[in-house]
Amino acid sequence: MRAEEGAREAARGIARARLAPTAAERDRAASFPRAELQELGRLGLMGLLVPEEWGGTGADHHALAAALQEIAAADAVCALIMASQNTLANQMLLQFGTQEQKETYLRPFARGEKLCAFALSEADAGSDAFRLRTEARRSGDGYVLKGSKQFVTAGRQCDFAIVIARTNESAPNQSAFSAFIVDRRAKGYVAGRAEDTLGLRSSDSGQIHLDGLEISELARIGPEGAGHSLVLAVLGRSRFAVAAQCLGIARAAYETALRYSMERKTFGKQIISHQAIAFRVADMALDLRAAELLVRDSARLLDAGQAAEPECSMAKLFASEMAERVCREAMQILGGYGYSREFPVERHYRDARACTIYEGTSDIQRLLISNAVVSRFEREP
């Protein structure tokens, strides 16, 4: 609890003083928050799950969820990148990296001194994530990477990227892919166009091209052919983190709408006194509480070292759809102001919409949950 409250207070302080006042400006300009992310790193928020021996904070998933909620309430993009580094890059290196890789990469990642992107998706491989064409061919004592990645958050701004590539053309998915860590400054790492997106506009999500990029065998994370299992091992935590981000986005929209409903008057009384508004506020509060409990349950399982993939999918599915719903209702309460950039609700709505897509769409989460339900029933009817 002490770590959770410490993380919450640290995140809340920088969120309110540094992120919230400039978030709308970054959104309009699609300006990447490099300086802001460095400040998060100095506070220890980019390595919350990493032990202190590797430069991290040594906190737990409850602390990560608390911090992400505060950051997301101010700036969803900063929360998105913070979550990715905490749950994807850091975790893959912490669980499967060599001592040298941890020293070279994990330590500066956990301190927030270096930024790492995660390059999995491709133009023809979205929900079917392992229909990848990017290949890593053996060449001497290393590999040559060739292919393109799509929707890579911070892929054009990062210092390094973890790239998932095919190393065996004929093997089944479970043993066809490997994970590599790549320096963005390396010859053959080519930044493509950034996507012009509806929300999360300052995340610099876009394409990267790997044009004959040569890497040493020492850049491979884990054994050759283990990429599939490595990705699956970290995705549960990443979905948990998305759920925490959604809580922060939705809470910010809810608080704006609640404050407005208590200040705005129509027909001689506060609009919160009208049943139509009061019921909306009640449903929003209920949604937020239910999502919070799902997130806390996932954190409990993850901190106990238990398998939590279905619970993380449930938290991600409910929280992402809840965030979109709450932001929509907040917009309705504010009326025309909700649709205007004068208030932050329209930005929260646009940012929340993306959460039902990345890290596995809502349909994919339902598929994963249903498979887990059937599997558990077959084991324990």
N, C-alpha and C positions, 0 to 999 in steps of 0.2 A: 504493500500500500504506500509506503514511503517513497519508493522509486516511481510509482505511478503519479503521485501528487507532485513530486519534484519535476518529472517530465512535463506534466500538465502546466505547472506554473512557468517553467522556462519557455515552453511553447506559447503559452498565452501572452507572456510579456512581449516577445518579439512579434507575435502575430498582430497584436493591437497597436504596438508602437511603430513597427517597421513595415509590415506587409499590407495590412488593411488600407492604410492611407494611400498607397500607390498601386494597388491591385488593378483598379479600373483603368488606370493609365497604361499599365503593361498590357492589359487585355486589348485595349484599343490599338496600341502600336504593335501588338504581337512581339513584344520585347522580352527576350529570354532573361530570367531572374538570376543571373550568375552571382552577382554580389549578395543577393538575399540568401541564396543557397550556401554561400561561403559562411555567412553569419550563422545559419542553422548548424553548420559543421562545427563552428567554434563553440557552440553551446552543447555539443555532443549529440545532436539530434539525428545525425546521419549514420550513426553506428550504435543505435540503442540496444540491439540484440547481440552485439559483438562483445566478447569478454574484454576486460581491461587490458589483459596481456597483449592483445592485438590492437590496442588503441581505441577500443569502444567504450561504451558506458556500462555494459554488463547488466542492463535492465531486462525486463521481461515483456511479454506481449501485451499485458495490461498497460504498461507504461507507453509502449509504442502506439496503442490505440488511443490513449488519452492525448498524446502529443499530436498525432495525426488529425484528430478532431479539431483541435485548436488551430492548427495551421490551415486546414481545409476551410474552416469558417472564415478565414481572412483571405486566403489565396489558394484555390484548388490546384493550381499548377505546381506551386511549391510543395504541396502535400503529395501530389502524384510522383514527383521526382524523388522526394524524400522517401516515399514508400518503396519505390523501385530499387533504390540503392540499399535500403535496409533489408528488404525481403528477397530480392532476386540476386543482385551482384554479390552483396556481402555474404548471404547465406550459401551461395554456391561455392564461394571460395572457402568459407569457414568449414563447411561440411566435407568438401572434396578436394580443396586445393592442397598443394604441397607446402612444406614449411617455407620454402623460398618464395612461392607465389603469395603466401599470406604476408610475408615480410615486405615484398615488393609492391603488392597491390592492395591487399585487404587493409593493412594499417593506414595508408593514406585515404582509402575510401571511408573507413570508419571515422577518421578524424574530420572528414569533409574537405580534405585538402585536394583531392582528385575526384572527378565525377565519372561514373561508369554507366553507360547505356546497356540495354539488353536487346539484342537483335535476333528475334525469332521469326516474326511474321514476314510473309512474302506476298507479292501481288496475287498469286494463285493459291496461297495457303493461308487462309484466315482461320475459320473454325476448325478446319482439318489441318492443325498446326504442323503436322509432320509430313505434309505433302511438299517438302522443301526441295528446291532445285539447286540452291547454293551448295557448292561442293568444295571439299578440301582434299586435294590429290597429293599423295606422297611425292616428295621431291628431296632426295638425299636424306639428310637427318631432320627434315621438317616437312612442311606442307605448303601448297600454293592454294590460296582461297580465290574462288571465282563465283560471282553471282550478285544478286541484289536483294536488299531487305527493304521492307515497307513499314510505315507507321512506327518508326523507331523514335521514341521519345528522347530528346536531347542527343540524337545520333550525330548531329552536325556540330554540337557544342561540347560534347563530352571530351574527356582526356583518353578514356579507353572504352571499349565495347566488348561485351561477351557475345560471341557469334556462334550460333548453332548451324552446323553444316554437315552435309552428307559425306561420310568417309567410306561407305561401302554401298555400291550401287545395287548389288544383288541381295543384300541381307534384308530381313524383315525390319520393320520400323524399330523394334525393340533394340536392335544392335546396329542400325544403319548410320547413326548420327553421332557426332562428337561435339564437345564444347571447347571453344578457344577464346583466349583473351587477346585483344588486338589493340595496338596503339593507333589512335586516330591520326597521328602525324606520319604514320608509315606510308611509304610509297605504295600506291594501289588502293588506298582507302579514299574513296571519292564521295564527297557529300553531294547528294542529289537535291531535288527541289523540296522545299518545305510545303506541307499541306496547308491549304487555306480553310481552316476548320470553323465549324459553328461555335464550339466552345473550346476551353483549354487552349486558347489561342496563343499564349506565350510559351507553350511547351516545346516549340520547334520540332514537332513530330513530322517526320518525312522519310525520304529515301536515303539509303547509303548503298554505294556500289563497291564491290570488292573486285578489283581489276588486276588479277594476277598477283595478289598481295602475298608475299613470302613471309612465313613465320617459322620459328623454331619449334621442335617437338615439345620444348619446355613451356610453350604457350598453351598446350592442351591441358584442360582441366579434367582430371579423372582419366580412366582408361579409354582407349579408342573404342568407339561403339557404345559408350555409356551415356551419350547425350540425352537420349530419350528419358532414361531413369533420373538423370540429374535435373532435368527440367521439371518432371513430375514431382520431384522431391521438394522443389521450392515454390511451385505454383499455389499450393494450399495456403502458405503464408501470404503470398501476394494477394490472393482473393480476400483473405481476412483483412488485409490492409486497405483494399478498395472499400470494403464495408465500413471501416472506420472513417475513411475520407468522406463517404456518403453521409455519415452521421453529422460530420462537421458542416458540410454544405447545407444539408437540410435544416440543421439547427440555426444556422445564420439566417436562412430565409424565414424560418418560423419566428425567430425573435424580432426580425424586422416587421413582419406582418402583425405580430401580437402588439408590439409597441404602437404601430400605426392605428390598430383597431381601438386602442385605449385613448388615443389622442384625437382621432378623427370623429367628428360629430355629424349626424344627419337626422333630420326630423326631430331635432332638439335633444338628442342623446348620443352617447358614444356608440360607435357601430358595433362594438363587442356586445352591447346590450340587445342587438337584434339576433334572433335565434339562428338565422341563416349564417351569420358570421360566427357566433358562439359555437355552433356545431362543427363548423370547419376547423376552428381552433382546437376543439376537443379531439377531433379525428387526427389532426396533425400531432398533437401531444401523444396520443396513443401510438401512432406510427413510430415516432421517435423512441418511445420507451421500449416497444417491442424489438426494434432494430438494435437498440443498445444491449438488451438482454442476449440477443443472438451473438453479438460481437463479444460480449463478456464470456459467454459459454465457450466460444471458439478459443478465446485467449486462455481460458482455464485448461482446456485440453492440450493446447500447444505447449503451455508452460509445464504441464505434467509429462510431456514427451509422448503423448498418446496420438494415435492416428486420428486426424481431424478433417480429412478432406471433405466428407459430406457436410459436416457442420460449417466449414468455411464456405462451401458453395451455397449453403442455405443463407448464411449471413450476407454474402455478396449479392445473391439474387434478391433477397427481401430488401436489403438496405438500398441497393441501387434503384429499384423500382419505387421504393418508399421516397427516396430523395427527389425523384422526378415528380412524384405525386404531391409531395409537400411544397415543392417550389411552385408547382402549378397552382395550388390552392393559395399560396402566399401572393402570387401574382393577381389572382382573382380578388383577394381581399383589398389589395392596393388599387385595384381598378386600373385606370389609365396610367397612374404612376408606376404600377408594377411592370408595365410594358415599356416604360421610359428608362433611359440610362441615368436619370436623376437618382434612382434608387438601385441598390445592388441586386435586387431580386431577379431581374432579367439575366444578369450574368450568372447567378447561381443556377438558374434554370438551364441555361445553355451548357454550363459545366456538368451538371448532374446528368444530362442526357447521354453523355459519352460513357458514363459509368456502367450503363447497361450493355455496353459493347465490348470495351477492352478487358483483358484478362479473362476472356470467355464470355460470350454473349449470354443473355438470359436463357435462351433456348438450350445452349450448351450446359448451363448450370442445372436446368431441369432434367436434362438427360443424365448428367452425373448423379444427381440426387436420386432419380428413379432407379438407376442401376444399383446404387448403394442400398436402397430400400429393399429391392428384390434380393440382393445378395445376402443381406442380413436376415431376411425372412426365411431364406432357404437354409441358412445355418441354424436359426433359432425360430422355428415356426410357432 
